[in-house]
Amino acid sequence: MSSSVHPPSFLGAVSTDPARAVLDAERDRAERFLNRVRQVVLVLLGLAAAVYATKLPTALDRVNVIVLAPTLTWSVLQQVIFHRRPRLPAWLGIVNPVVDITAATAILGGYALAASPALALKTPILAVYFVILAALPVASTTRKAAFVSALVVVEYALLVIGFAVSGRLRVIMDPVAASGATGISPLDEGAKLLLLACAGAVATYATRWQERLAMRYAEASERGTALKSRLDRSELQALKLQLQPHFLFNTLNAITALLHRDPVRAERMVSGLSELLRVSLGSAGEQEVTLARELEVLRHYVDIQHVRFQDRLTVVIDAPAEVDRALVPNLILQPLVENAIKHGLSSRAAAGRVEVHARHEAEQLVLSVRDNGVGEAASGPRREGVGLGNARARLSSLYGSAQHLDAGNANPGFRVEIAIPWHVQPMDAARPHGLVAVS
């Protein structure tokens, strides 16, 4: 991903870029919060105007009502109309600061008409401009912040110029004398404009800095996620490769044992092993395969074991056709059946039985392998072999907390049950554990 950051559209339309979408969502929440702050400030200003109404000229009271009432009404209306939506309209992010700036300018202009321009320019309403600029980085894009910052300077400059051109504003060159007289100093007003311009520049830079920081963090997070995904795939591949020589060596050892004692059976096992390798290697690069393909590999393995054990081994596979399309970890059942035969049945003098069941329960695929062998010792800690330990690690890596593996004695024998999310589309390796594609 490129490290460059491209500015969004002027109205801040929601981007398909995940990082930009997260930033837009945070700005949406900030805009909702700022509107509540706007309502509180307007109510407090209205209360202050009401308290001083008897002490102010009627014309000034009228200006307060004419400006504050529509602004508060607009703030409340947007709360009612838009704030119940999942996402606010993009244009609110530019309209609200424009309304706030224009309302502040209108109060100054109204005070100038109702009283005097000097009184208007000396009121604390000027501080509203700075409050608006301070709020820009949390809710605006860089372009919005630059536009609003320029608008503040332009509106105030036009206001001062208009007052001066009208002839109603007394201009006093001495700033000290102007502070105590009914006039203004060009130096003071120039300083105010400079401070407004500086505050706007800082607000725009802060907005840009925040955007770049958010995008760079998102890029770093995406690279970290991609790296973790590659590591997970490498780990899964290593686990799977560990299984392939495991059952291959066991089968070759069995063939070696039969070469001199029963060459015909040894030849049948070699033929079965060849077929098993053909089928299993066909999907060697896949982490998940359909259950039908997994059972095909298992049946070839069982055929080899039937040659080895003959009538001493019975394997029953119970899997309805409806579960054939479900995806399962590649080579997950064969090592469990191998464990059942090796640890549960090989030491039995009597015939042994292994049952493999697959069923669809709710949103899960449940697989179970059960034998009627000797089971595990009642005392002492369990020592998981390659098959069971490998299966547990692969399930955890693929499905996280959405999977479950339970193993223990079945009276008689030993039972292993696996539950994984039901899905027929490949798992997304970059998706957080526990989230699956269900079809």
C-alpha positions in Angstrom: 0.0 0.0 0.0 1.3 3.4 -0.9 2.1 5.8 2.0 0.6 8.8 0.2 -2.7 10.1 1.6 -5.2 11.3 -0.9 -7.7 14.0 0.4 -11.4 13.0 0.4 -14.0 14.8 -1.7 -15.1 18.3 -0.5 -18.3 17.0 1.1 -16.5 14.1 2.7 -18.4 11.2 1.0 -17.9 7.9 2.7 -14.9 6.1 1.2 -14.5 2.5 0.3 -11.0 2.5 1.7 -11.3 0.7 5.1 -9.0 3.2 6.8 -10.8 6.2 5.4 -14.2 4.6 6.3 -13.1 4.2 10.0 -12.0 7.9 9.9 -15.3 8.9 8.4 -17.2 7.0 11.1 -15.2 8.7 13.9 -15.9 12.1 12.3 -19.6 11.2 12.2 -19.6 10.6 15.9 -17.7 13.8 16.5 -20.3 15.8 14.5 -23.1 14.4 16.6 -21.2 15.3 19.7 -20.4 18.8 18.5 -24.1 19.4 17.7 -25.0 18.6 21.3 -22.3 21.0 22.5 -23.7 23.6 20.0 -27.1 23.3 21.6 -25.7 23.7 25.1 -23.8 26.8 24.2 -26.7 28.4 22.4 -29.0 27.7 25.3 -26.5 29.2 27.7 -26.1 32.3 25.5 -29.9 32.6 25.3 -30.1 32.4 29.1 -27.4 35.1 29.4 -29.2 37.3 26.9 -32.5 36.8 28.8 -30.8 37.7 32.1 -29.4 41.0 30.7 -32.4 41.7 28.5 -33.6 44.5 30.9 -30.2 46.1 31.0 -29.6 46.1 27.2 -31.2 48.3 24.6 -34.3 46.8 22.9 -32.4 46.7 19.6 -29.7 44.5 21.0 -32.2 42.2 22.5 -33.9 41.9 19.1 -30.5 41.0 17.5 -29.9 38.3 20.0 -33.4 36.7 19.4 -33.1 37.1 15.6 -29.7 35.3 15.5 -29.9 32.8 18.4 -33.4 31.5 17.8 -32.9 30.3 14.2 -29.5 28.9 15.0 -30.8 26.9 18.0 -33.8 25.8 15.9 -31.5 24.5 13.2 -29.4 22.6 15.7 -32.5 20.9 17.3 -34.0 20.1 13.9 -31.0 18.3 12.6 -30.8 16.4 15.9 -34.4 15.2 15.3 -34.2 14.6 11.5 -30.7 13.3 10.9 -29.2 11.9 14.2 -31.4 8.8 14.1 -29.7 7.7 10.9 -26.7 5.3 11.0 -24.7 8.0 9.1 -25.2 11.8 9.0 -25.4 13.5 5.6 -21.9 14.5 4.5 -22.9 18.1 3.8 -23.7 18.7 7.5 -20.0 18.7 8.2 -19.6 21.8 6.1 -23.0 23.4 6.7 -22.8 23.5 10.5 -19.5 25.4 10.8 -20.7 27.8 8.0 -23.9 28.4 9.9 -22.0 29.0 13.2 -19.5 31.4 11.6 -22.3 33.3 9.8 -24.3 33.5 13.1 -21.4 35.0 14.9 -20.8 37.5 12.1 -24.5 38.3 12.0 -24.5 39.1 15.8 -21.5 41.4 15.3 -23.2 43.1 12.4 -26.5 43.4 14.3 -24.8 44.9 17.3 -23.1 47.4 14.9 -26.5 48.4 13.4 -28.3 48.5 16.8 -25.5 50.3 18.7 -22.1 51.0 17.2 -19.5 49.1 15.2 -16.9 49.8 17.9 -19.1 48.1 20.5 -19.6 45.1 18.1 -15.9 44.6 17.5 -15.2 44.8 21.3 -17.7 42.1 22.3 -16.5 38.6 23.3 -18.5 37.2 20.4 -15.1 37.2 18.5 -14.1 34.2 20.6 -16.8 32.1 18.9 -14.6 32.1 15.8 -11.7 30.5 17.7 -14.0 27.9 19.2 -15.3 26.9 15.8 -11.7 26.6 14.5 -10.7 24.5 17.5 -13.4 22.0 16.7 -12.4 21.5 13.1 -9.8 18.7 13.5 -12.2 16.3 15.2 -15.0 16.5 12.6 -13.7 17.9 9.4 -11.6 16.8 6.4 -8.5 18.8 5.5 -10.4 20.6 2.7 -13.3 21.4 4.9 -11.0 22.8 7.6 -9.1 25.0 5.0 -12.4 26.3 3.6 -13.9 27.1 7.1 -10.6 28.7 8.2 -10.6 30.9 5.2 -14.3 31.8 5.6 -13.6 33.0 9.2 -10.9 35.4 8.1 -12.9 36.6 5.1 -16.2 37.2 7.0 -14.4 39.1 9.8 -12.3 41.1 7.3 -15.4 42.1 5.3 -17.1 43.0 8.5 -14.4 45.4 9.6 -14.0 46.8 6.1 -17.7 47.4 5.8 -17.8 49.2 9.1 -14.9 51.4 8.0 -16.4 52.2 4.6 -19.8 53.1 6.1 -18.2 55.9 8.0 -19.7 54.9 11.3 -16.5 53.4 12.6 -13.9 55.8 14.1 -10.4 54.7 13.3 -7.7 55.7 15.8 -4.1 54.9 15.0 -3.0 54.8 18.6 -4.0 51.3 19.9 -3.8 52.5 23.6 -6.1 55.4 22.9 -8.5 53.2 20.9 -8.9 50.8 23.7 -10.6 53.5 25.9 -12.5 55.3 23.1 -15.4 54.6 20.8 -13.1 53.6 18.0 -10.8 50.9 16.8 -7.1 50.7 16.0 -6.1 49.2 12.6 -3.2 47.5 14.5 -5.6 45.8 16.8 -7.9 44.6 14.1 -4.9 43.5 12.0 -3.7 41.5 15.0 -7.1 39.8 15.3 -7.1 38.9 11.6 -3.6 37.5 11.9 -4.6 35.5 15.0 -7.7 34.1 13.2 -5.5 33.2 10.2 -2.9 31.5 12.4 -5.7 29.6 14.3 -7.2 28.5 11.0 -3.8 27.4 9.7 -3.1 25.4 12.8 -6.6 23.8 12.7 -6.1 22.8 9.0 -2.6 21.4 9.8 -4.0 19.5 12.8 -6.7 18.0 10.6 -4.2 17.0 8.0 -1.9 15.6 10.6 -4.7 13.5 12.1 -5.7 12.2 8.7 -2.1 11.2 7.9 -1.6 9.6 11.3 -4.8 7.6 11.0 -4.0 6.4 7.5 -0.4 5.4 8.5 -1.7 3.5 11.5 -4.2 1.8 9.3 -1.4 0.9 6.8 0.7 -0.5 9.6 -2.2 -2.4 11.0 -3.0 -3.9 7.6 0.6 -4.9 7.1 0.6 -6.5 10.5 -2.6 -8.4 9.7 -1.2 -9.5 6.4 2.0 -10.7 8.1 0.0 -12.6 10.7 -2.1 -14.2 8.0 1.1 -15.4 6.2 2.5 -16.7 9.4 -0.8 -18.5 10.2 -0.8 -20.1 6.7 2.9 -21.1 7.1 2.1 -22.7 10.5 -0.9 -24.6 9.1 1.2 -25.8 6.2 3.9 -27.0 8.5 1.4 -28.8 10.6 -0.1 -30.5 7.6 3.3 -31.4 6.2 4.1 -33.0 9.6 1.1 -35.3 9.2 1.9 -36.5 5.6 5.2 -38.3 6.4 3.7 -39.5 9.7 1.1 -41.8 8.2 3.4 -42.5 5.2 6.1 -43.9 7.4 3.7 -45.9 9.4 2.2 -47.4 6.3 5.7 -48.2 4.8 6.6 -49.9 8.1 3.5 -52.1 7.9 4.4 -52.9 4.3 8.0 -53.8 5.2 6.6 -56.2 7.9 4.5 -58.0 5.3 7.1 -58.3 2.5 8.5 -61.6 3.5 5.5 -62.9 5.5 2.8 -62.2 2.9 4.0 -60.7 -0.3 0.6 -60.6 -1.9 -0.9 -58.5 0.9 2.2 -56.3 0.8 1.7 -55.7 -2.9 -2.0 -54.8 -2.3 -0.9 -52.3 0.4 1.6 -50.7 -2.0 -1.1 -50.4 -4.6 -3.4 -48.8 -2.0 -0.7 -46.5 -0.8 -0.1 -45.3 -4.4 -3.8 -44.5 -4.8 -3.9 -42.8 -1.4 -0.9 -40.6 -2.3 -2.5 -39.7 -5.7 -5.7 -38.5 -4.0 -4.1 -36.8 -1.0 -1.3 -35.0 -3.0 -4.0 -33.6 -5.4 -5.1 -31.3 -2.6 -1.7 -30.9 -0.8 -1.7 -27.1 -1.2 -5.2 -26.5 0.2 -5.9 -25.9 3.9 -9.6 -26.8 3.5 -11.3 -29.4 1.3 -14.8 -30.6 1.0 -15.9 -33.4 3.4 -16.5 -35.6 0.4 -12.8 -35.2 -0.6 -11.6 -35.8 2.9 -13.7 -39.0 3.2 -12.3 -40.2 -0.1 -8.7 -39.9 1.3 -9.9 -41.6 4.5 -11.4 -44.6 2.6 -8.2 -45.2 0.7 -6.3 -45.2 4.0 -8.9 -47.6 5.5 -8.5 -49.9 2.5 -4.8 -50.1 3.3 -5.5 -51.0 6.9 -8.0 -53.6 5.9 -5.3 -55.3 3.9 -3.1 -55.2 7.0 -5.6 -56.3 9.6 -8.1 -58.2 7.4 -11.1 -59.4 9.5 -9.7 -57.9 12.7 -10.7 -54.4 11.6 -14.1 -52.9 10.8 -14.4 -49.2 9.9 -17.9 -47.6 9.5 -18.3 -44.2 7.9 -21.6 -42.5 8.4 -21.9 -39.2 6.5 -25.1 -38.2 4.8 -25.0 -36.7 1.4 -26.1 -33.3 2.7 -22.7 -32.8 4.5 -20.5 -33.6 1.5 -20.1 -30.0 0.4 -19.1 -28.7 3.8 -15.4 -27.6 4.1 -13.1 -29.2 6.7 -9.4 -28.9 7.4 -7.4 -31.0 4.9 -6.3 -34.3 6.3 -8.1 -33.9 9.6 -9.8 -37.3 9.9 -7.1 -39.7 8.7 -4.7 -39.1 11.7 -7.6 -39.5 14.1 -8.6 -42.9 12.6 -4.9 -43.9 12.5 -4.7 -43.1 16.3 -7.8 -45.2 16.9 -6.3 -48.2 15.1 -2.8 -47.9 16.4 -3.5 -47.0 20.1 -7.0 -48.5 20.5 -7.2 -51.6 18.4 -3.7 -52.9 17.5 -3.2 -54.4 21.0 -6.6 -56.2 21.0 -6.8 -59.9 20.3 -10.4 -59.6 19.2 -11.7 -57.7 16.2 -11.9 -53.9 16.5 -14.4 -51.4 15.3 -13.9 -47.7 14.3 -16.9 -45.4 13.6 -16.6 -42.1 11.8 -19.7 -39.9 11.9 -20.4 -36.5 10.3 -23.6 -34.4 10.9 -24.9 -30.9 10.5 -26.1 -29.4 13.7 -27.4 -25.8 13.7 -24.5 -23.8 12.3 -21.9 -26.4 13.0 -20.4 -29.4 11.3 -19.8 -32.1 13.9 -17.2 -34.9 13.2 -16.6 -37.8 15.5 -14.2 -40.8 15.5 -14.8 -43.5 18.0 -13.3 -46.9 18.6 -14.1 -49.9 20.9 -10.5 -50.4 21.9 -8.7 -50.2 25.3 -9.2 -46.4 25.7 -6.7 -44.4 27.8 -5.4 -45.1 31.2 -7.6 -43.9 34.0 -4.8 -42.2 35.9 -2.0 -39.9 34.9 -2.0 -37.0 32.5 -3.0 -37.4 28.9 -0.1 -37.5 26.4 -1.4 -36.4 23.0 0.3 -37.8 20.0 1.1 -36.2 16.7 -2.4 -36.8 15.3 -4.5 -35.4 18.2 -2.2 -32.6 19.1 -1.8 -31.6 15.4 -5.6 -31.6 14.9 -6.1 -29.4 18.0 -3.5 -26.9 16.8 -4.8 -26.7 13.3 -8.4 -26.2 14.4 -7.4 -23.4 16.7 -5.4 -21.7 14.0 -8.1 -22.0 11.4 -11.2 -21.2 13.5 -10.1 -19.7 16.8 -12.8 -19.9 19.5 -15.4 -21.0 17.0 -14.2 -24.6 17.1 -14.3 -27.3 19.7 -12.4 -30.6 20.1 -13.3 -33.0 22.8 -11.4 -36.3 23.4 -11.8 -38.9 26.1 -12.8 -42.5 27.0 -16.1 -43.7 25.5 -16.7 -46.9 27.6 -15.5 -48.9 25.8 -12.8 -47.3 23.7 -11.9 -43.8 22.9 -13.8 -40.9 21.3 -12.8 -37.7 19.6 -15.4 -35.2 18.6 -14.8 -32.0 16.6 -17.2 -29.2 16.0 -16.4 -26.4 13.5 -18.4 -23.7 11.9 -20.6 -24.9 9.0 -19.3 -23.3 5.8 -19.1 -24.1 2.1 -16.9 -21.2 1.1 -13.1 -21.1 2.0 -12.3 -19.4 5.2 -10.7 -16.0 4.9 -7.3 -16.2 6.5 -7.3 -12.5 7.2 -10.6 -12.6 9.0 -10.5 -12.4 12.8 -10.9 -15.8 14.5 -14.4 -16.8 15.2 -15.9 -15.1 12.1 -16.8 -17.4 9.3 -18.5 -17.3 6.0 -21.7 -19.3 6.5 -23.7 -20.3 3.5 
